[in-house]
Amino acid sequence: GAYWSQAEFLNVETLIEPQLDQLLRNLGEAPIGVGADGLSYRGEQTQEETQLAGFVDVTWSFTDDFRASAGARVSRTTFESVSTMSGAYIGPAPTRSAPLEADESPWTPRFGLAYDLTASTMLYANAGKGYRTGGRNAPLSARCLQLLAAAGEPVPEGPFGSDTAWSYELGAKGTLGSRLRYEASVFRIDWTDIQQRVTLGPCGVTYTVNLGEAKSDGFDLSVAWAATDDLSVDLALGYADARFARDIFQVRGATSGALQVAAGNALFMAGTPWQGALGVRYDFGLGSLPAFVRADWEYVGDNFRQRASNDPRTNGFNARI
């Protein structure tokens, strides 16, 4: 098959800081001339992304019980971005960046094996690659560049690249008798060149950069049991250990210096490793009407891995009392 899409995005960031000039004076710095409207910064970024892709998926049955599948998606992605900035941080006149054009040609394969162990039990193995396109950050203001230079911090690159993830899964699903259904699997995910939002400390601007590698290992189990015609029980249990796989330093590409994220830190948006849920439902008649009662219990475990903001080894450590 084939796929085509075209999308336009508009990102707007506005800072209203009517007391900024007074704050700068109190800190012994020169005011930047915030107007009566209090606007210190406004950035508008327009981006147009076009994607053309072709894909194929093939399944081959070696026997009645054993089959293999393979697929691939090849695409061509292009995007164009333009940024306009205004406000006291920028100066008396708005600035507009030159258009940035970039293109990528990702290839994302998928492989699978399935075996029917019995008429009611299937074993399977899957592997596949995921992909997310890159983009461009809005240009930094002259003041932000000056603050970065004064602090001795590097200036991040405007464009950021794509990130990719390979996932691997082994599992089984089926039924036991006529009343119990189950699904179980173990998995691993390897994520590289992660797109992350970071904050440039001296000027408080957030930026997207490609930082680090991450891994996630775990399993999941779900069971649905119809104990009787009226009583049903469902159980779900999962474990996922998602963490950064190597140290990330403040200066991109560095192997020493200020540590931004330490290997073993939990991913920023990762939940707790252990999670579970149990539900019980009983159906009955209430006169001529159907009715039921249900009880649910959920469990969320502790996160045994530190986040970078809680790790004293990193420069983002936030100590609170």
N, C-alpha and C positions, 0 to 999 in steps of 0.2 A: 504494500500500500504506500501511499504518499500523504504528506501533511504539509500544510502551509499556514503561516500565521503572521500577522503584523499587529503590533501593539504600540501604543504611545503612553508614556508615563510622565507625570508632572509631580515633582517633589518640591515642596515649599517649606522653608525654615524661617521663622520670624522671631526676633528677640526684641522685646519691649523692656527697656531698662532706664526709666526716667531719672533714677538716682545715680546712674553710673558715673557721671562727671564728678559729682560730689564725693563719691567713693574713691575715685582716682586721686582727687586732691587730698583726701584724708590719708591716703597711702603715699603721698609725696610724689605722685606721678602727674603728668600733664593731662588735662581733660581732652577728650577727642571730639567734643562738639555735638552732643546729643541734642536734637531739636525738641520743640515743644511737644511733638507727638511721642517722644520717648523711644523712637525707633533707633536701635543701635546696629541691627543687622537684618537684612532680608536676602535670602538666596532662593532662586528659582532654577531648577534644573529640569530640562525637558530631554527625554530620551525616546528614541524610536528604535524598536527591535523587530527585525524580520527573520523568520526562520523557515527554512525549507528542508524537509526530511523525507527519507525513504526508509521503509522497514520491511522485514521479512521474518516469518516464523514458520518453522517446519517441525513436524512431529513424525517420528518413525517408530512403528511397533515391531520389535524384534520377535515377540511371541504374543499370545493373547494376554499375558500377564505383565510383560516387561516392555517399556517404551521410553524413548528419549526425545527430547525437544531442544531446539536451539533457535535463537533469534538474534537479530541485530538491528540497530537503528543508526543510520548515518545521516547527519544533518549539517547544514550550513547556516550559521547564525551570524548576522551582521547587526551592529547597532551604531547609532550616531547620537551624540550627546552635546548639548549646549547649555552653559550656565550663565546666569545674570545675577549680579550681586549689587546691593545698594545699602545705604545706612551709614552711620557715623564711623563704624569700623572701616568702611571702604573708602570714604572720602566724599567730597561734594558731588561727584558725578558717578552714576552707576558704571560698572564695568561688565563687559560681556566677553566670555571666553571664545576662542576659536573653536569651531566644530571639531569634535574628535570622532573619528571613525575607526572601528575595529571589527574583526571577524574571527570566528572560530569554527572548526570542523570536528566536532566530537563524534566518537564512535562508541556506542554502548551495547555490548553483547549480553546475552542471557543464555544460560544452559540449565537443563533440568533432566532428571531421571525419576521414573516412577515404577514401582513394582507392587502388584496386587498380591500380597502374601496369602490372603484368603479372600473369599467373596465379600467380606465385610471389613478388611484391614488393608490399608495402603501405606507403603513406605515411600519416601521421596527425598530427593536431594536437589537443591537449587543453588545457583550462583549467578550473580548479575552485577552490572556496573551502573551506577547512577551519576548524573552530571548536572551541574548548575552553571549557567553562563555567568561571565564576568560583567563588569560595568565600569563606571567612572565616578569618582568623587568630584564634588564641586571644588573649584580652585580655592586656595586659602587666601585670605586677605593679606594686604601688605603688613598690617599690624601683627597678625598672627605669625607671619614669617619672621618679623623682627623679634617677637617674643621667643620663638623657637630658637633663633640664632643666639639670643642673649642667654638662654638656658642651656645652650650646647646640645640641644636635642635635634635629631635628624628630621628632615622634611619628608613626609611620606609621599609615595608616588600617587599621581592622580588616578591612573587606571588600576583596576584590580582584576585578577584573572579568575578563571573558573575553578571550582573545586569538584572533586570526584569522590565517590564512595563505592567500594566493592563489598557486597554482602554475600554471606554463605549460610545455608540453612539445611539442617537434616531434621526430618520429622516423620511422624506417623499420625494417621487419623483413621477412625473407623467406629464400629459399634460392637458392643458386647450384648448379645441377645437382642431383644426388641426394645429394651428400656434404657440403655446407657449408650451415650455418644461421647467420644473423646477426641481431642486434638493435642498433640505434644510436639515440641520442636526445640532444638538448640540452635544458636546462631552466633555469628561473628560479623562485625562490620569494621572495615578499615577505611578511614576518612582522611584525605590528604588535601593540603592547600586550603584549609578551612577559611571561608569568608567570615570575618569577625569585625564587629564594630568596636573601635577603641577610641579613647578620649585623649586628645592632645592637651596635656595638663596645663601648659602656660596660657593657652587661649580658650580652653574649655570646649573645643570643637570636636565633634565625633566624626570618625573616618572609618571607611571599610578597607581592610587590608587582608591579604592572604597570610595566615599565621598557623603554622604547626600542623600536627597530625594527631588523630584521635583513634581510639579503638573502643569497641563495645562488645562484650561477651555476655551471653545469658541464655535463658530458656523461658518457655511459657507452656502452661498446661491449662486446659479448660475441659470440664466434665459437665455433662447434663444428664441427670438421672431421673427418670420417671418412676419413683418408688411404687406408686399405685396409680390408678386412674385419676386420683384427685390430688396426690401429693407429689411435688417435683422439687428437686434440689439442683442448683447449679453452682459450680466452683470454678474460680479462676485464680491462678497463681503465676507470678512472673518475677523474673530476676534479670536485671540489666546493669552491668558494671561499665559505665561510660566514662572514660578518662582521657586526658591528654597523654600522648605516647612519648613526648620528648620535651625538653626545656625550650621555652621561647623567650628570647631576650628582647629588650626594648629596641635595640638597633637591629633591623632586619638583616638576617644572614649572619649575625655575630654568633660566636661560640662561647663568649664570656661577657661579663659586664652586668648591667642592671637586668635582673630576672623579672620578666613580666608574668609568665606562667611556668610552673614547675611540672615536670613529668609526674604523672600520677594525680594531679589536681582533677577534680570533677569538672565535666563540661559545664559551661555557664548555664545552660538551659536544661541540664539533665535533672531528672527527678531522683527520688531515693531508689536504691537498687531493688529492695524487696517490696512487692505490692501484692495484695491478695483481696479476694472478695468471695463471700459466701451468701447465697440467697436460698430461701425456702418459701415455697408457695403452696397454699392449700385452697382448692376450689370446692365450693359447695353451693347448694341452692338456698335462696332466701325467698321462700314462697315460690312464686313462678319465675323469679328473676335469678340469673346467674350471678354469683358473687365469689370473692376470694379474699384471703388475707395473705400478706407477704411480710417477711422479715429479712433485712439485709445487714450484713456486717462487712466492713472494709478494714483492711490493715495496710498501713504505710510504715515501713521500717525506717531506721535511722540511716543517714548517709555517712558511711565510714570514711569517705574521701573528703578532703578539704577543697573548698573552692579557692581560687587564687586570691580573692579578697580577704580570705580568712587565714592565709598562709604567710607567716612572718618572713619566709624566704623571698617573697615577691615584693616588687615596688608598689603593688596595688593593695598591700595589706591595710585593712581598716580596723584599728583597735578601738573597741568601745567599752565603756563602763556604765 
